[in-house]
Amino acid sequence: MSALFEPYTLRSLTVPNRVWMAPMCQYSAEASGPDTGAANDWHFAHYAARATGGTGLILLEATAVSPEGRISPYDLGLWNDTQARALRRITRFLKDQGTVPGIQIAHAGRKGSTERPWKGGAPIADERGWQPVGPSAVPFDEGHPVPRELTREQIREVVGQFAAAARRALEAGFEVVEVHGAHGYLIGESLSPHSNRRTDEYGGSFDNRVRFALEVVDAVREVWPAELPVLFRISATDWLEEGGWTADDTVRFAALLKEHGVDLLDVSTGGNAPRVRIPVAPGYQVPFAARVKAETGLPVAAVGLITEAGQAEKIVANGEADAVLLGRELLRNPSWARHAARELGGDVHVPDPYHRSV
């Protein structure tokens, strides 16, 4: 049988295959009014299509734990019960298709209050925007606002917001929660000396810089059922020649995450520094995931220009990763899993109305 289509178990939860959907922001929620941050018909159609296509686990896009934790005014949120209720329609449908529903909870930090990518992605300068926050008063790039440095008390508030969002995610029917610690958003900013210039217990040494992330993980793990998995997304490197987060840091941190109850590391890279040179090529991030798995024993998922069935099969069969996370390829082809199963000889759920297509 194809390794890519073998079930995979984390704690008591079994995912039917190793083809998973990476979180990809849609920037399509309401930006104001009572439904601010709530999922709508676009989100339902978007995720439902990938579920009917056979994807084993779908991780919904970065979902903000607070209004100022959004990347844009159009992000999904989980800071109130209205937002949680709007997600139940999606989780019910995914489960009906045999797909495991997961969600990534996030805080944008200093990269918040920006326009949607197809509108240029620049910082918002009108009444729709807000002052972003960060571990230090260091802007992301030229032309970006200086973030307000979080106080110790505010850091504790954010930790509580992550826990509250995880609790709402559970109530909304999700079976997997992922903490977003990658791509230069608040947790990733705090990890890296490039963006964290603090001199208190949350900055300076490696142990201090990982403190906030571990506090978030502990708070989420406390409210999340023991029988269900918690994932963590990491940028394995800032791709900086010096002064940034490195692959060695990631391996060291992964061992700590394992001790704190994280069940799988979702391994990406970059996003914390502009204009860095990234050697982009098919599977270019897979070696970072493979190293974490080999050196710590923590399960991993690989992501980044994984597009071909044979490529994904090799990654899993060779033990480089326990699953693959597809991003843009699933935007292009919602039924990628079904097509890959046909090519590799694997089994995947096909909805009854679609059996004539098998």
BELVENFEN-V516855 format. One line per field, one symbol per residue. ss: DSSP state (h for helix, s for strand, l for the rest). psi: psi as a letter, one per 20 degrees, with the letter a starting at -180 (. if undefined). A space follows every 50 residues. Layout:
ss=???
psi=???
//
This chain:
ss=llhhhllsssllssslllsssllllllllslllllsllllhhhhhhhhhh hhllllssssssssllhhhlllllllslllhhhhhhhhhhhhhhhhllls ssssssllhhhllsllhhhlllslllllllllsslllllllllllllssl lhhhhhhhhhhhhhhhhhhhhllllssssssllllhhhhhhlllllllll lllllhhhhlhhhhhhhhhhhhhllllllsssssslllllllllllhhhh hhhhhhhhhllllssssslllllllllllllllllhhhhhhhhhhhllls ssslllllhhhhhhhhhlllllsssslhhhhhlllhhhhhhhhhllllll lhhhhhhl
psi=qphhjqqppocjppphajoqpqpopiljrpirahjpjqqahggggghhhh giijpgppoqrooqirgijqgrijqqrljrhggghhihhghggghhjjpp prqpqrphcijrlrrqgijhjqqpjaiirrorrrhrmoqhrpiqqpqppp rghhghggghhgghhgghgghijqippppokrkjagghhhhpihiokqjb ijrerghhhiggghhggghghhipqhiqqprppqohqikqhqjaprhggg gghhhghghjjphqpooaraiipqkqopmprpkiighgghggghihjpqq pqqolohqghgggggghijhqirqopehhhhhnhkggghhhhhikrpqpp qgijhii.
//
